[in-house]
Amino acid sequence: MLKDITIGQYFPIDSIIHRLDPRFKIVMTLIFIIMLFTGESFICMGISAVYTLIAVFLSRIKLRMFCKSIKPLMPFLFITAVLNLLFVSDGDVYFHWKFIKITSDGINVSVFMIIRIVLLIIGSSLLTYTTSPITLTDAVEKLLSPLKRFKFPVHELAMMMSIALRFIPTLIEETDRIISAQKARGAEIDTGNLTDRAKNMVSILVPLFISAFRRADELATAMECRCYNGGEGRTRLRQLKSSPADYMALAVTILFFVCVIILNIFI
């Protein structure tokens, strides 16, 4: 299961999406998220799905990588679907037994919510899959730079985000190694009832926290040795520059968003 978690991973592929300015990609991702939560019909979700599939195709990243990002959240999707089936009681009744009632509206809401969450996961994953953590940090810092007038620690916030994204795959690999080591010592992590499994997690969480704090201390020491003192007076090797392709991609995103808004008004 841990190997299926792809959060924070970056796939260095030469594609149209990879070459876009990361500032535009962040803005387009935000517009896409608003578009998902603004759409109130299956037609709107269909338009959002078309936009997502076009972006995935242009990114040249295999679809199974996005499926791997959805797999760890399958229990959450299942619980969401069941809750909507049980608590939405409007519409035609298809099944009724004691307190369990499955209606047409319940099924529609369940399917609608699952589609929305899946598209949200794919769209959000596309941002990190096609943008390196360092470039993403520079883009966030540029977008938030107006807040520097109000003494907001923009550079520090962007740096923390970059470090967090960078260390997610590292911590996942570390967790996998700890689990393998504990199993080699005879620990029964995947057996027993829920209480036993929770107790067995202690043998994983304790060394994981110790390893995380040790890595954080080593990183802080390395930054101090390199005379890091924040964002004051820092320069960048790569300067962010926009191109006509960025404005075209943003225009297409806004066009899809406007279509969803219009459909919400007239449908």
Beta strands, then each sheet from edge to edge (+ up, - down):
strand 1: 93-97
strand 2: 100-103
sheet 1: 1+ 2-
end
